[in-house]
Amino acid sequence: MPTAIWNGVVIADAKKDQIKLIEGNIYFPPGSVNKDYLQASEKKTICAWKGVANYYDLVVDGKLNQDAAWTYHAPKDAAKEIADYVAFWKGVEVQR
């Protein structure tokens, strides 16, 4: 089962057929992410084909991992399949 773990805590887990693999990143469906550990960040980036990415900080047991997760709330048409899905980086262990 694909999982995202940081600071010893499972942040997301989903069935293999629920995730999306795009450009080497695993995107977890919104319902599989424990949003108690996510805090909206001010960071945004723009992808030419996906659109505007909105970032989240992870906070686990008082430890902060800034901008460690991102999502596309309103992706461009080519990326609609990952709307509101969440991907991770910056030390988050993502297992397939």
Secondary structure, DSSP 8 states (H G I E B T S, - for coil): --EEEETTEEEEE--TTT-EEETTEEEB-GGGB-GGGEEEEEEEEEETTTEEEEEEEEEETTEEEEEEEEEBSS--GGGGGGBT-EEE-TT-EEE-
